[in-house]
Structures are given as C-alpha cells and as structure tokens.
Amino acid sequence: SPLKELRFEIPNGGFNLWITLPDSIDPFTLLQKANEVDVSFLPGTACLLNTDINNNKLRISYSMLNEKDMLIGLEKLHDTIRNCIL
C-alpha cells in the first residue's frame, strides 16, 4: 500500500494528531486538495519558528468533532493522500 509511508504520533495530551507524510507530498498542496472535500489541517511548518526547515508533517485537531464526523474527515483525508501518492 502506498500509505505505508505515513507515520502517526499519538499525543500524550491535547487534542492534536500529528501525521508525517512521505517526502513526495507537499503539505500545502495536500491542504488545497483536502479543502476541496471540506477537510482542513495545519501544515507542520505553521508550528515552527524556523519556517526554512522542510517539514512534511501535518497537525489535525479533533477537539471539536464527534466521533462520526472525525471518521468521515479521516476517510476523506486518507483518500486525498492516496490520490496524491498515486
């Protein structure tokens, strides 16, 4: 599966999930495509002081979502990432 390259960081606290994308996917391009299906996230560079660093992570906040909406959003994001890889 092309999605084997994804890495997840389970938070010890807070309501954010971090995903590391394959180097071939630009988080800002992915964000544009995800927005087309009503999904949003924060590119990892938005959380850094030094934005010159190449950061292929994204941060998903789930504090305001119920479980059903979260699953729908993650499925849409999964499909969007898969389409960017293929």
C-alpha positions as CSV (number, residue, x, y, z in Angstrom):
1,S,0.0,0.0,0.0
2,P,1.3,3.4,-0.8
3,L,0.1,4.7,2.5
4,K,2.7,2.6,4.4
5,E,5.0,5.6,4.4
6,L,2.6,7.6,6.7
7,R,3.7,7.9,10.3
8,F,1.4,8.8,13.2
9,E,2.3,10.4,16.5
10,I,-0.2,9.6,19.2
11,P,-0.4,12.6,21.6
12,N,0.3,12.2,25.3
13,G,-2.0,15.2,25.9
14,G,-4.0,17.7,24.0
15,F,-6.3,17.1,21.1
16,N,-4.0,17.0,18.1
17,L,-2.8,14.2,16.0
18,W,0.5,14.5,14.0
19,I,0.9,12.7,10.7
20,T,4.3,12.6,8.9
21,L,3.8,12.5,5.1
22,P,6.1,10.9,2.6
23,D,8.7,13.3,1.3
24,S,6.9,13.3,-2.1
25,I,3.8,15.0,-0.7
26,D,3.9,18.8,-0.1
27,P,1.6,19.6,2.9
28,F,0.4,22.8,1.3
29,T,-0.6,21.1,-1.9
30,L,-2.4,18.4,0.1
31,L,-4.2,21.1,2.1
32,Q,-5.6,22.6,-1.0
33,K,-6.8,19.3,-2.2
34,A,-8.2,18.4,1.2
35,N,-10.1,21.7,1.4
36,E,-11.9,20.7,-1.8
37,V,-13.5,17.9,0.1
38,D,-14.2,20.0,3.2
39,V,-11.2,18.7,5.3
40,S,-8.7,21.0,6.9
41,F,-5.5,20.6,8.9
42,L,-2.5,22.7,9.9
43,P,0.8,22.2,7.9
44,G,3.6,21.4,10.4
45,T,5.6,24.4,9.3
46,A,2.9,26.7,10.8
47,C,4.0,25.3,14.2
48,L,7.7,26.1,13.8
49,L,9.7,29.3,14.5
50,N,12.1,28.5,11.7
51,T,9.9,28.0,8.6
52,D,13.0,27.3,6.4
53,I,13.0,23.8,7.8
54,N,11.5,21.2,5.5
55,N,8.6,19.8,7.5
56,N,6.3,17.2,5.9
57,K,4.1,16.9,8.9
58,L,0.5,17.9,9.4
59,R,-1.5,18.5,12.6
60,I,-5.1,17.5,12.9
61,S,-7.1,18.9,15.7
62,Y,-10.0,16.8,16.8
63,S,-11.3,18.6,19.9
64,M,-14.5,20.0,18.3
65,L,-15.5,16.8,16.4
66,N,-17.8,14.0,17.3
67,E,-16.6,10.5,16.5
68,K,-18.7,10.1,13.4
69,D,-17.5,13.4,11.8
70,M,-13.9,12.6,12.8
71,L,-14.1,9.3,11.0
72,I,-15.7,10.9,7.9
73,G,-12.9,13.5,7.8
74,L,-10.2,11.0,8.3
75,E,-11.6,8.8,5.4
76,K,-11.7,11.9,3.2
77,L,-8.1,12.8,4.2
78,H,-7.0,9.2,3.6
79,D,-8.4,9.2,0.1
80,T,-6.9,12.6,-0.7
81,I,-3.4,11.4,0.5
82,R,-3.8,8.2,-1.5
83,N,-4.7,10.2,-4.7
84,C,-1.6,12.4,-4.1
85,I,0.7,9.4,-3.9
86,L,-0.7,7.5,-6.9
